[in-house]
Amino acid sequence: MTTRALGRHTLQRGCATGARRFLLAWLSLLGLVAALTPHAARAHESGFTSLHLRVDGEQITGTWESTTVDALILLAPAFENGDDLPKPRPLDPAETTALGNILLGALELNSNGQPCSASILREVDAAGAGIPGARQAIALELSAHCPAAVGTLRIRYPVLFDLDEKHRGYYSVQDFRGYQAGVFTADRQEAVVDIRQYSALQTAREYGWEGARHIWTGIDHVLFLVALLLPAVLLPRDRASAGESTGIDDQTASPRPEGEAEPTSGFRRLLTNVVWIVSAFTVAHSITLSLAFFGIVRLPSRPVEVVIAASVFVAAWNNVRPFLSARRSGAAMAFGFGLIHGLGFASALAQLGLPSRGRVLALLSFNLGVEAGQIAIVALALPAMYYARSTRAYEHWVVRGGSLVIAWLAVVWIVERLMGVDLISWI
């Protein structure tokens, strides 16, 4: 045999040997998969149960949900011992009763260290409970009564973990402020949940404070109101030129160059102007806040925030270069743009999370908090504005100069909110 022929023969033997080894490895892998298939199928079939509870005072209600496969395993644990899994099927009334008794014997609910007495009320429609694959699921309605209003709820849930270490028991607990959720596992079969009980006084206090805090920290709302209030202590130029009395002693008042606004006469007239502005703003934002709260009006937040910034610019620029009629222009802008500001307040209220009870009380308290915040701003600004109104510096430096700064900030906000960028991080 020549050297070339010997090399070709050796190469062919090597290829055949490699092919046989690959085929043996592939067959071994298939055999392993076939051997594990029953276990894999079981792990896929029995996976999870869920417990959903609602707490109101000393009463707890809820549902327990499971696949019918897991329910049948609970009824006949011998399926865990290597037998084939039960096929999904509806449970008969006797099995449902037995399943409820097993659940009551395993589930423990304790309130403030004292046990709560639980009972199964009835089987409920799994499809109505929102369970995926409802034909292969079962849902039981349960109820529990605790010795006193629940403050701390301890849940012990040793269900199916002794039969399936990979089982998951999902839970959720709803109180009057929202949901708390988690998962039970073989290593974690207890959960402790702090319950927030409904209190009308606490709800009013909490949402009222949040309303006041929102307008105090919402610099765009504050500057819109300030821009409207700054000229309120001055008599409009058209009425000043008509010779309307300012109520200030002519001998002590410094003469005004032609074209300058005159200070308004008396605190009563000033208060009337301010009440018109604040009342118009209050009525307007209360309307849209309520409409958005009840879902009647819904607008995307970005356009709303852009228009709010634009309203600040319009109110400020009207003080620098007046383009609206002076008479009641402040109240008109307060009402018109207040409708948009109300949508901004509604967005802030929604972010707080609305309670399941006392929703209207939360709305009213939040709105009253906003009004209290407005009154605080007016109470702080009005005395200083009133006593500074007769000086020339007030119109030039406070009204016009301050409004220019406000208008510049409003332009920055408009750009930021249109482009989704943060140009000035401190406001």
Secondary structure, 3 states (H helix, E strand, C coil): CCHHHHHHHHHHHHHHHHHHHHHHHHHHHHHHHHHHHHHHHHHHHCCEEEEEEEEECCEEEEEEEEEHHHHHHHHCHHHHHCCCCCCCCCCCHHHHHHHHHHHHHHCEEEECCEECEEEEEEEECCCCCCCCCHHHEEEEEEEEECCCCCCEEEEECCCCCCCCCCCEEEEEEEECCEEEEEEEECCECEEEEECCCCCHHHHHHHHHHHHHHHHHHCHHHHHHHHHHHHHHHEECHHHHHCCCCCCCCCCCCCCCCCCCCEECCHHHHHHHHHHHHHHHHHHHHHHHHHHHHCCCCCCCHHHHHHHHHHHHHHHHHHHHCCCCCCCCHHHHHHHHHHHHHHHHHHHHHHHHCCCCCCHHHHHHHHHHHHHHHHHHHHHHHHHHHHHHCCCHHHHHHHHHHHHHHHHHHHHHHHHHHHHCCCCCCCC
